[in-house]
Amino acid sequence: MNKTIWIVDDDNAILEVTQIVLEEEGYKVVTIMSEEGLEKMLKTSRPDLLLLDILLSGSDGREIARKLKKNKKTSGIPIVMMSADIRILEKCRQTIVDDCIRKPFDIYDLVGKIKNLT
């Protein structure tokens, strides 16, 4: 069975490229552009891993991650935070995510992190 990765980002280019790369690796990919879209999807299903941008339009990915990790229904979902900010490691330490990656990311680094968590 293919693992399902949800990508939450408000940048279409990031969503498209990441989706192509992960589908080539055999993952099923769902792209989501907002916190509201993520909440709607979580009502009916769960991903095997969540790729979450730190800065979404109108939302803070760190707060979204904190909410997910505190909720018993979603706490087991591995979360990899993404950001173009050079201080991503510092920002990731401020939350309880499983890993983080800086954009633009190395495809092999991204795939490696996902394989380690799924």
N, C-alpha and C positions, 0 to 999 in steps of 0.2 A: 504494500500500500504506500502510495506517495505521501510524503509529509507536506503539510500545508503551511505556507509562510504568508503572513499578512504584512504588507508594507504600508505604513502610515506616514505620508509626506504630502506637502502641498505643492511640490515641484513636479510637474508632469514629466520632465526629462529624467529626473531621478527615478520616478516610478517606472517609466518605460524601460530604461536601461537595466535596472535592477530586476525587473520582471523577466526580461529576456535572458539574462545571465542565470537566474535561478531556475527558470523553466528548462534551460539547456542542461542543468544539473539534475533534472528529474523532479523538482519540487512543483507542487501546485501553488500558484501565487494568486493572492487577492490584493488588489490595490485599493487604498482608502485615502481620501484627501482631507479628512477632518476628524476631530474628536467625536462629533455627533455621528458621523458615519461609523466610527469604531464602536461606539456604544450600541448602535443599531445592530451591527453584525454580532456583537457579543450576546445579544438576546437569543440568538438561534444557534450559534456554533462557537467553537474554540479553535484557534490555530495551534500548530505545533511549535511555532515561534513567531514573535512579533518584532519587526524592524520598525523602530519609532524615532521620528525626527524630534530633536529637542525643541526647535522653534517652528511651530505650526501657526498658521494664521489664526490669531485670537486665542491660542492655547499654548500652554507650556508642557512639553512632552515629559518633563520630570514629574510634574503633578499628576499627569495621566498615569505614568508608571507607578507612582506611589499608591494611587487609588487601586490600580490593578493588583499590586502586590499585597495590599491590605485586605482585599476581598477574597474570601475563602474559595469562591468559584473560579477566580482567575489568578490566584497567587502562584500556581504552578506553571504558568505560561512563561517560558524563557523570553526575556526582553533584551534586545540589542539596540542601544540608543545610537543615533546618527546625528552628526553635526558638522558644519563647515567651520565652526569656531575652533581656533587652535587650542583653546582651553578645555576641550571636550573631556579629557581625563579628570580634570578638576570638577567639572560639572557633573560627570557621571558619579563621582564619589559622593555628591550631594543627594543621591537617590539610591534605590536598591535594585539596580538593574544587573543583569547577568554578564553583560559585556558592552563595549562601546567601540565605535569606529568613526574615524574622521572622514568627511567628504571633502574633495573627491576621494573615493576609496579605491584601493587596489582590489580588483575582482577576486584574486586568489585569496587575499586576506579575508574578504567578506565571506566567501564560500567556506573557508576553513573555520571561521568563527561559528557559522551556522551549523556546519557538520558536527562541531564539538558539542553543540547544545541540543541537537535533535536526535 
